[in-house]
């Protein structure tokens, strides 16, 4: 695995992975309404915006 910095073109796929993960791992502890609310704030555009002030990494 090669770790690299986040690229804007990663944002759509990353948003999908985050949504799938939240729905899978958090469904036992949180309502679907709560999870979907969180997901609504983790869009591809928001991930790009956050990448300007946070450190994000991915793998290739």
N, C-alpha and C positions, 0 to 999 in steps of 0.2 A: 504494500500500500504506500502510495506517495501522498503526503499531506501538502496541501497548498492553500493559499489565501482564497477566500470567496471571490467569485467573479459574478458580475451582474447577471450574466446569462444562466447562472445556477439557480436564480431566484424562483422560477416557476416550479422546477423539480423539487427544490428544497421546501417550498410551501406545501407541496403535495405530500412529501415525506413527513413533515411536521403534523399535518392534519391527520394522516393515517395513523401515526404513532399516538397522538392524543386520543383519537377515537378508540384505539386498541388498548392502550395501557391504562387510561384514566377512566374507562367506562364503569369500572367497579366502584370507584370512589366519588365520581361526579356525575351529575345529570347531563343528559345529552344537550340540554339548553345551555348549561354552563360551558361545556366543551366547545360547542358551536360558536358561542360568544368569543371565546379565546381564539378560535381559528379565524374568526372574522377580522381580528386585528393582526394576524400573521400572514398577510397577503404577500405576493411577490414584490409589489411596490414598497410595502412596509419593510420587508427584509433588505431591499436595496437601500432604503433610507437609513435603517439601523446600521448597515455596514459602513456608513460614513463616520460613525462615532463608536463602533464596537469592533472587536477583533473576531473575525469569523473564518473558519477553516473548513475545507472539504477534502475529499480524497479523489484520486483519479484511478 
